[in-house]
Amino acid sequence: MVKQTIQIFCRVKPTKSKTAIYSIEEDENVSKSDIEFVIPKDLADGFINNKRETYTFAFQKTFDQQVKQDDVFEHVAQGVVDNVLSGYNGTIFAYGQTGSGKTFTITGGVEKYADRGIIPRALSYIYAKYEEDKENIHTTEISYLEIYNENGYDLLDPRHEATKLEDLPKVALMEDPDQNIHLKNLSVLPAQNEEEALNLLFLGDTNRMIAETPMNQASTRSHCIFTIHITSRAPGSATIRRSKLHLVDLAGSERVSKSQVGGQLLTEAKYINLSLHYLEQVIVALSEKKRQHIPYRNSMMTSVLRDSLGGNCMTTMIATVAVDKKNLDESISTCRFAQRVAMIKNEATLNEELDPKLMILRLKKEVQSLKDELSMVTGEERTDELTQEEIDRLNELLRAYLDDPDLEASLEVGGDMRKIQYSYRFLKGKALERSAVTKVESPKPETERQPQESATVPHLSPAEIQRLREILQQRDNEISILVSMLKKERKRVLEAESRSIANGHHDNTAVTASSQPPSVTSEKTYLKGDYSSPNDKNDDVTNQHSRLKEVEMSAGRQEAFEIFKRDHPTINHVHDQKELLKRRYTEAKSLGQEVNEARNDINHLKGSLERLRRQMAVQSTMNGDDSFEEHEREQTILQNMEAAKAKYKQAFNRLKAMKAEIDHLHHLLDKSRVQIQHKFDTWWQTQATNRSKTSRHRPGSATSNRSTAQAWRTPPVSPEKKASSQRRKTDDITPPGPLSPREASLSRGRNALTDLRRNHNSDSDLRHMSTRRSANEHVEVAARFARPPSGSRSNALRTSSGESSVGKIPLTGDRETDADILAFVKARESLMKKQQKT
Ligand SMILES: Nc1ncnc2c1ncn2[C@@H]1O[C@H](COP(=O)(O)OP(=O)(O)OP(=O)(O)O)[C@@H](O)[C@H]1O
């Protein structure tokens, strides 16, 4: 048992503010560092002012603004992960006000690979440790829980496609008679390797993002718990070690009064404050040593984290603080909270248990061998016949023994003479069978062979044979890579199939999509920069989000999406990441070549060494000694081989790291893609709702038409850009950014086309035209025909049947737009006339 207080760390978020209102004092000797906040006295408060000016808090370590993610991982998380790998439970939780860097610390930033947070780094570390520890068998499972307004949601559920938080399965809290907490409905999914684990993290993060509602933005108001469940055991041993690592991103800790919110936000804020308040209550109760009752049950979060707080767990807290003036109060209260947390003592025990199944098997075996031993010792020989079950078991044992290529392999049938005799009979039978077969198949002596048989064997020089051997070796390597790729793919397909069967439908497209080799297609897709293609991702985890891409986009919507994407604030960053990804692929390719070359060098040197040693052996039998030069040559080859091995190892490790970076970049790109698509969908939905509301309020009126048209014409501006675009808004039909005259004219034509599509009762002729021309061409035609407003509506156009088109087309009242609409109708009619003539 390890008794330990909760370790507390502090991290200061980078700020642009120059005035330092804090200082950090390190004391390396006792691994402690203080952070001091200075609040200068405000003269406005008068001369007699007893307000404190400095606040000092002690932490295990305080990370200043410039400290990087790898440092934070090394100091905060590495030790905890090591303990979890040894069988202890661990928890790391981030606490601080909104925007102080909790998510950045726990999950990581989205801009750079180096910004990966504690979760991806912990996963990498765990799988690297598995590689080192070949003596034990490890299994890893992942779960991801979100707690929002006292309800738990499963972020990893593969059966549901979330578009809002309520779509995710609700997780219920259950308590067994021993007061252990169980989470019903929470998926605990296996992750065989780092890639699979990161995919799950990505799936959960994407669900978290997609399920955000305007009321629950940017995970600010929910708590998230990412749990890594580890099981390890030595082969054949009945002892299993099970441990859990909780990585917790808590909701923002600011007080309600400060958040200045109302309505739903106030309800949420109250819930968060309540759950953080209960967390505080638990912490206060734990720090008062005499308290009998700890109020864990008051909230879902404290119930889930029960073990992490005052229980069987090694827990670490990271307090995130923002040091600009306006956030100082909150930062001080975060640090105060941390000081109370530091008083809690946990008692972590090694989570070792015996696997009952393995235990029974072991005991049965032991009983059997004791029985056998007893019968040998007492001389009691059993004379009854072996049962069929015993014979089957013996046959199995004997076959396994014969198939084992290991010469040292032993056969244990126990002391029962019947079994021993049966084994002799079995082995003799096999030996006779084999000699009969060998006689039939034994090759004819050289003299009996037909002349052409030996003639077909080509005579090859040793160098040629060596070259062929190398090629053979290379092909073998390639085949084994392909076979492992195929195996992986087959597994993916089977998983996708079984998942789709579990969902109750066979989605062939999903299966075929996921059966593509991952790296190749994903590279193409990302480099192509096509965000909206329905087949652009083959990964079965991300396929779940393909629904966003699969939305059949109308030409207008597609066009709006293009503009939305173009103007989205993160698009430049996405382009940068794609460029980076491209560069990384090129680097990975050349690293791959380096690895191959180094491997070939090693093989070549191995061949040379073998030949030299054979030569030396022959020489020493003939001359009784080896020559000095040969020894020198051997040494040189060995040295070269060491160098080639070092080169290989270095290139291989670099390639491995590069692969991890490429995977991460793919995830970041995916995240951005889903985010942009999600924001666009939300925007589009709002436009549609506004439009239908407006037309319901004032049907058919000119103002109604005008505002409807306006709604559809409002440029697709992402929420972030809204504010600035509102400032520079001069004309409600102007798309974002300055437009060239041609663009402006195109845009007017496009708007006219959209209005026509929406307002014209019969759009059959439009559809007819659409079969011949693309939407943009129509727009261009319409724009070309656009004339300056020629005055009044009495300029009504007449259709070929003599009917006025204007009678059918509701105009907007906007002179310029109406001129565009009329121009478009004219264009359409002239086209139709031409068509009729031909
Ligand atoms: N140490 C840091 N280095 C660089 N950027 C940071 C750091 N900490 C935070 N940020 C940035 O500050 C912003 C807010 O951080 P983050 O989302 O992690 O805050 P949070 O505390 O999780 O907020 P919330 O409570 O809303 O979830 C993000 O854009 C993040 O990238």
The ligand as a Gaussian input file, in Angstrom:
#p B3LYP/6-31G(d) Opt

LIG

0 1
 N       -0.102000      26.691000     -22.253000
 C       -0.716000      27.103000     -23.359000
 N        0.006000      27.351000     -24.483000
 C       -0.604000      27.767000     -25.602000
 N       -1.937000      27.970000     -25.722000
 C       -2.698000      27.735000     -24.659000
 C       -2.144000      27.282000     -23.421000
 N       -3.145000      27.132000     -22.550000
 C       -4.269000      27.462000     -23.201000
 N       -4.009000      27.826000     -24.457000
 C       -4.997000      28.254000     -25.468000
 O       -6.004000      28.998000     -24.816000
 C       -7.282000      28.669000     -25.309000
 C       -8.201000      28.179000     -24.191000
 O       -7.645000      27.020000     -23.627000
 P       -8.507000      25.746000     -23.236000
 O       -9.581000      25.484000     -24.196000
 O       -7.554000      24.656000     -22.960000
 O       -9.154000      26.283000     -21.900000
 P      -10.083000      25.474000     -20.896000
 O       -9.630000      25.820000     -19.545000
 O      -10.138000      24.045000     -21.259000
 O      -11.474000      26.140000     -21.186000
 P      -12.917000      25.472000     -21.001000
 O      -13.213000      25.487000     -19.548000
 O      -13.766000      26.412000     -21.764000
 O      -12.896000      24.108000     -21.578000
 C       -7.090000      27.612000     -26.376000
 O       -7.094000      28.225000     -27.634000
 C       -5.713000      27.052000     -26.084000
 O       -5.079000      26.599000     -27.264000

